[in-house]
Amino acid sequence: MLESGALVVDSVSHCFNHTPDNHKHPHAQRWDDETYELGAKLLPDSHVPSEEVFYRDHSPEELARLIFLESQIDYTVYHSLPLDDYFHDGYVSREKGFEFCEQNPTRTSMYVDINPLEDDAVEQVHHYASKDFVKGIKLYPSRYQNGQDLSLQLTEDAVWPILEAAADSDVDTVAMHKFIPFATAPVRYFRMADVEDAALSFPDLNFEIIHAGFSFLEETVFAMASHENVWANLENTACMVNTRPRKFAESLGEMLYWAGPDRILFASGATALHPQPPIEGIWNFEMPEDLRMNQDYPEVTQEDKEKILGGNALRILGKDPEDVRNQIEGDKWDQKRRELREDDAFPADPWSTYDTDA
C-alpha cells in the first residue's frame, strides 16, 4: 500500500526455476545468466540477489514472502511461461501458479501460458478460462523446435485460433512478450505490427505489451494511441526508474504524451527482480524539467502514480479496490506486515525472507 493509502498491484510475478536440472535447450544456461546479469544492471546494488538466492527453483511461498513482506505490493498477477522447449517446466510453471493462487486467493490472479503449437491449445484456453482466478493468457512470439526458431507472432496461423478462443471465453486479456530477443530468435519476431492487427480484429480483448517501453518504444506508443485495447505492462521497464532514470523518463513520457496514464501497468518481474525499488522510484518520480519543456511530456501527478502502481491493474482485472482492501485486511500477510511495522522493519530487508518459514 502506498503512503496515500492506494493499493499497489504487481501485474507480473513469477516463480522461476533457474536450476541446471531444468535446462532443456543448449542456451538455457545462457538465458539464466543473462536474466541474472540484466537484474544486476536494473536493480540498485542493495537489492541484487546473491547467486545462492537467484539460482534456485523458487517456490510459491518464497514469492509470497518476497512481494507481500519485502515490498508494498498488495495484489499480484502470476504469469506462467510456455517455454518448455527451453526449460522442462516452461521456466515458470503453471502448477506453481495454481498453488500460489490457492494459497493466496484474495491477493492473486493468474495469466496462464498457452503454447499454440499443442494440439489441444484451443481447448486449454477454454479450460483455464473457466477458473475464477485466471484473468488472461500469456503468449510468447517465438518457439524453438527441431533445431529452428519459429515465429509465433499473434498473426500466425497457429496463434489466431487462440485469440478467437480467448475472445469467446471468460478471459479478457492476452499478454505478449515484446522485449529484447532471447536465445537465437530474430528481432523481427518481437516487434509490434502483429499486436495492432490483433487489437483491431479483437476489440473486446485487451492486449498487454509485456516489457513495454524497454524495446520498440515508438511502435508501442503509436499502437497504444491507435487502439484503446492495447496496454503497456512495465515489467523490467519499471526498474529503470532507479538505475536508468533518463531512459525511464523518456519511455513513460512518450506513453503519457500519446496515450495518457490509464493503460500503464506497474510490474516487478519477481522473483527475477526485487519489487520494492521500482515502487519507491515511481512514487518519488518527477518528470525532468528539460523533457517537459523540450519534449512536451506531462507532469506525472500523484493520481497518475496511483493509477500506474495499482489502479489501472485493478480495473483491467475487474476488481473493485474497496472489495480487495476489505478482503485482504486482517489476513496473514496483513498481520505479518503489522508486526514488522511495530518493529519499524516493513518492508523487510531485500531477500531476507528467503531464510524464514512461511
C-alpha atoms as one frame of an Amber mdcrd trajectory, in Angstrom:
protein
   0.000   0.000   0.000   1.214   3.480  -0.866   1.646   6.362   1.565  -1.603
   7.767   0.197  -3.435   4.562   1.104  -3.848   3.427  -2.530  -3.291  -0.258
  -3.262  -0.188  -1.492  -5.082  -0.700  -4.178  -7.721   2.137  -6.107  -9.349
   0.974  -7.065 -12.835   3.694  -9.704 -13.341   5.159 -12.077 -10.781   6.822
 -15.447 -11.369   8.251 -18.476  -9.589  11.297 -19.039 -11.777  13.272 -22.260
 -11.929  16.921 -21.321 -12.528  18.423 -24.766 -11.816  20.571 -26.837 -14.218
  18.164 -29.773 -13.932  15.539 -27.601 -15.596  17.621 -26.915 -18.705  16.393
 -28.416 -21.969  17.784 -26.114 -24.671  21.532 -25.617 -25.211  21.092 -21.909
 -24.492  19.142 -22.355 -21.238  22.143 -21.646 -19.020  22.896 -18.551 -21.063
  19.285 -17.456 -20.563  19.574 -17.898 -16.798  22.837 -15.979 -16.702  21.587
 -13.142 -18.881  18.488 -12.808 -16.704  20.695 -12.513 -13.634  23.022 -10.022
 -15.331  20.095  -7.896 -16.516  18.706  -7.759 -12.997  22.093  -6.716 -11.670
  22.052  -3.792 -14.115  18.467  -2.755 -13.388  18.427  -3.039  -9.590  20.247
  -0.921  -7.026  23.216  -2.824  -5.603  21.375  -3.187  -2.299  18.659  -5.295
  -3.958  20.648  -7.518  -6.333  20.153 -11.110  -5.124  23.068 -13.355  -4.311
  23.697 -16.199  -6.724  22.541 -18.588  -3.991  19.177 -16.840  -3.870  18.807
 -16.454  -7.633  19.924 -19.841  -8.992  17.218 -21.973  -7.427  13.776 -23.374
  -8.103  11.774 -20.597  -6.469   8.725 -21.707  -4.518   5.282 -20.111  -4.200
   5.995 -19.484  -0.519   9.198 -17.604  -1.366   7.407 -15.486  -3.949   4.654
 -14.610  -1.478   7.104 -13.554   1.224   9.130 -11.560  -1.286   6.244  -9.479
  -2.582   4.000  -9.258   0.484   6.667  -8.746   3.171   9.611  -7.201   1.324
   7.542  -4.754  -0.713   4.376  -2.671  -0.621   2.562  -4.953  -3.076  -0.983
  -5.815  -2.006  -2.129  -7.858  -5.010  -0.352  -9.591  -7.873  -0.893 -11.374
 -11.185   1.134 -14.571 -11.581   2.319 -15.273 -15.145   3.285 -18.825 -16.042
   5.528 -19.158 -19.092   5.185 -21.504 -22.094   8.905 -22.044 -22.655   9.037
 -25.813 -22.405  11.236 -26.009 -25.496  13.923 -24.265 -23.422  13.100 -25.428
 -19.877  11.447 -28.630 -18.718   8.819 -26.827 -16.624   8.392 -23.882 -19.015
  10.675 -21.737 -16.804   7.724 -20.585 -14.672   5.356 -23.490 -14.196   1.587
 -23.418 -14.230   1.466 -25.788 -11.281   3.316 -23.386  -9.006   0.995 -20.617
 -10.172  -2.075 -22.663  -9.273  -0.541 -23.404  -5.875   0.333 -19.740  -5.343
  -3.210 -18.614  -6.161  -4.724 -21.338  -3.985  -2.559 -20.245  -1.050  -3.365
 -16.544  -1.545  -6.839 -16.407  -3.109  -7.689 -12.829  -2.120  -4.374 -11.385
  -3.288  -3.767 -13.099  -6.625  -4.930 -13.613 -10.175  -3.167 -15.514 -12.943
  -2.367 -15.333 -16.644  -1.888 -18.905 -17.870   0.679 -19.790 -20.524  -0.558
 -21.273 -23.792   1.594 -22.935 -26.453  -0.348 -22.573 -29.731   1.571 -25.498
 -31.265  -0.009 -28.024 -28.892  -2.902 -29.966 -30.421  -5.282 -29.084 -27.606
  -4.262 -25.420 -27.264  -7.752 -24.078 -28.022  -9.291 -26.481 -25.513  -6.727
 -25.319 -22.950  -7.844 -21.714 -23.357 -11.450 -22.614 -22.563 -10.463 -24.942
 -19.730  -8.259 -22.451 -17.904 -10.535 -19.503 -18.633 -13.265 -21.251 -16.648
 -11.207 -20.905 -13.445 -12.179 -17.840 -11.424  -8.612 -16.742 -10.703  -7.492
 -16.925 -14.363  -7.895 -13.482 -15.938  -5.725 -13.791 -19.052  -3.439 -15.914
 -21.194   0.284 -15.484 -21.764   1.924 -15.959 -25.172   5.475 -15.764 -26.491
   6.374 -14.673 -30.027   8.960 -17.389 -30.644   9.487 -21.118 -30.110  12.390
 -23.453 -30.711  11.690 -26.841 -32.297  13.744 -29.302 -34.325  16.765 -27.033
 -34.183  14.964 -23.976 -35.540  13.455 -20.799 -34.151   9.794 -20.458 -35.105
   7.709 -17.305 -35.274   4.577 -17.335 -33.121   3.520 -13.743 -33.531  -0.151
 -13.018 -32.991  -0.940 -13.043 -36.717   0.490 -16.516 -37.363  -1.969 -19.222
 -38.460  -1.236 -21.258 -35.332  -1.963 -18.356 -32.987  -5.115 -16.829 -34.483
  -7.392 -19.641 -33.199  -6.039 -18.971 -29.699  -7.179 -15.363 -29.955 -10.567
 -16.476 -31.245 -10.881 -18.869 -28.314  -9.879 -16.159 -25.859 -12.461 -13.782
 -27.332 -15.143 -16.465 -26.883 -14.060 -17.301 -23.319 -14.268 -15.685 -19.903
 -10.789 -14.148 -20.103 -10.409 -10.575 -21.314  -6.649 -10.204 -21.747  -3.843
 -11.574 -23.879  -0.334 -10.771 -22.670   2.509 -10.919 -25.191   6.255 -10.716
 -24.516   7.730  -7.842 -26.563  11.305  -7.419 -25.449  14.905  -7.884 -26.428
  15.164 -11.262 -28.217  16.179 -14.358 -26.287  18.483 -17.172 -27.410  18.845
 -17.064 -31.216  15.382 -15.823 -32.202  15.357 -12.959 -34.738  14.423  -9.460
 -33.580  11.584  -9.273 -36.095   9.602 -11.890 -34.119   9.386  -9.440 -31.215
   8.245  -6.295 -32.973   4.782  -4.745 -32.657   2.957  -4.977 -36.010   1.129
  -8.164 -35.054  -0.290  -6.542 -31.922  -2.002  -3.809 -33.900  -3.559  -6.330
 -36.294  -4.829  -8.425 -33.390  -6.109  -5.428 -31.429  -8.086  -4.250 -34.456
  -9.551  -7.701 -35.108 -10.459  -8.427 -31.476 -11.703  -5.143 -29.989 -13.162
  -6.880 -26.918  -9.789  -8.309 -25.883  -7.137  -6.337 -24.025  -3.578  -6.787
 -25.279  -0.843  -6.240 -22.716   2.599  -5.461 -24.115   4.958  -7.069 -21.612
   8.162  -5.052 -21.021   6.606  -2.075 -22.813   8.997   0.804 -23.340  12.144
  -1.235 -22.847  12.231  -2.082 -26.546  10.328  -0.791 -29.593   9.112   2.302
 -27.764   7.861   4.269 -30.767   5.903   1.324 -32.155   4.414   0.659 -28.725
   3.148   4.167 -28.064   1.676   4.502 -31.544  -0.171   1.191 -31.050  -1.484
   2.466 -27.711  -2.544   5.751 -29.302  -4.385   3.982 -32.115  -6.003   1.155
 -30.151  -7.690   1.645 -26.791  -7.350  -2.076 -26.022  -3.513  -2.001 -26.072
  -1.922  -1.669 -22.626   1.674  -1.094 -21.511   2.976  -3.537 -18.900   6.178
  -2.158 -17.327   7.863  -5.421 -16.283  11.643  -4.726 -16.297  10.968  -1.237
 -17.646   9.831  -0.087 -14.193  13.212  -0.986 -12.704  14.930   1.563 -14.928
  13.406   4.342 -12.812  16.310   3.943 -10.366  19.262   2.822 -12.484  18.443
   4.310 -15.914  16.203   7.216 -14.911  16.576   9.124 -18.177  15.540   6.110
 -20.238  12.607   5.505 -17.899  11.532   9.149 -18.129  11.586   9.046 -21.921
   9.640   5.763 -22.052   6.994   6.910 -19.585   6.858  10.378 -21.113   6.111
   9.016 -24.574   3.362   6.764 -23.185   1.771   9.619 -21.289   2.050  12.000
 -24.241   0.473   9.641 -26.771  -1.912   7.528 -24.681  -2.318   9.082 -21.229
  -1.978   7.387 -17.812  -4.926   4.977 -17.865  -3.371   1.958 -19.626   0.038
   1.744 -17.969   0.622  -1.117 -15.520   3.362  -1.487 -12.938   5.016  -4.912
 -12.875   8.034  -6.152 -10.966   9.073  -9.415 -12.628   9.708 -11.000  -9.231
  11.337 -13.411  -8.445  13.979 -12.441 -11.017  13.890  -8.837  -9.783  13.133
  -7.274  -6.431   9.824  -5.367  -6.461  10.423  -2.642  -3.880  12.948  -0.316
  -5.598  10.739   0.385  -8.646   7.706   1.013  -6.431   9.612   3.629  -4.445
  11.202   5.003  -7.601   7.903   5.526  -9.400   6.228   7.008  -6.312   9.044
   9.565  -5.983   9.468  10.134  -9.727   9.270  13.584 -11.252   9.475  14.204
 -14.975  12.726  16.098 -15.684  12.083  19.729 -16.432  14.013  19.701 -19.704
  11.894  16.803 -21.018   8.741  18.662 -20.074   9.967  21.780 -21.856  11.636
  20.220 -24.906   9.524  17.076 -25.458   6.232  18.386 -24.073   5.979  15.440
 -21.665   3.340  15.997 -18.977   3.993  16.283 -15.280   3.415  12.947 -13.520
   0.822  13.584 -10.823   0.101  11.588  -7.676  -3.129  10.433  -9.324  -1.112
   9.162 -12.311   1.227   7.258  -9.998  -1.656   5.675  -8.107  -3.150   4.527
 -11.397   0.143   3.101 -12.671   1.051   1.413  -9.391  -2.300  -0.278  -8.886
  -5.478   1.423 -10.007  -5.173   0.529 -13.680  -4.380  -3.107 -12.902  -7.446
  -3.486 -10.708  -9.560  -2.040 -13.497  -8.283  -4.422 -16.176  -8.786  -7.320
 -13.735 -12.334  -6.192 -12.990 -11.550  -5.750  -9.291 -13.118  -3.117  -7.060
 -10.375  -1.523  -4.919 -12.544  -1.421  -1.805 -13.513  -5.068  -2.197  -9.849
  -6.050  -2.469  -8.970  -3.872   0.508 -11.683  -5.476   2.636 -10.705  -8.995
   1.586  -7.028  -8.644   2.473  -7.491  -6.696   5.698  -6.537  -8.890   8.633
  -5.209 -11.795   6.556  -1.906 -13.443   7.437   0.152 -11.064   5.297  -1.578
  -8.033   6.757  -0.865  -9.360  10.241   2.795 -10.034   9.442   3.108  -6.534
   7.986   1.642  -5.035  11.161   4.209  -6.951  13.215   7.044  -5.683  11.042
   5.738  -2.121  11.263   5.699  -2.353  15.047   9.431  -3.089  14.830   9.912
  -0.411  12.149  11.000  -3.234   9.828   8.497  -3.102   6.970   9.302  -3.643
   4.188  11.695  -6.371   5.293  15.308  -6.298   4.121  15.775  -7.461   0.497
  15.799 -11.248   0.109  15.837 -11.700   3.901  12.557 -13.609   3.973  14.109
 -16.390   1.900  15.665 -17.631   5.125  12.432 -17.765   7.122   9.441 -20.086
   7.219   6.141 -19.146   5.647
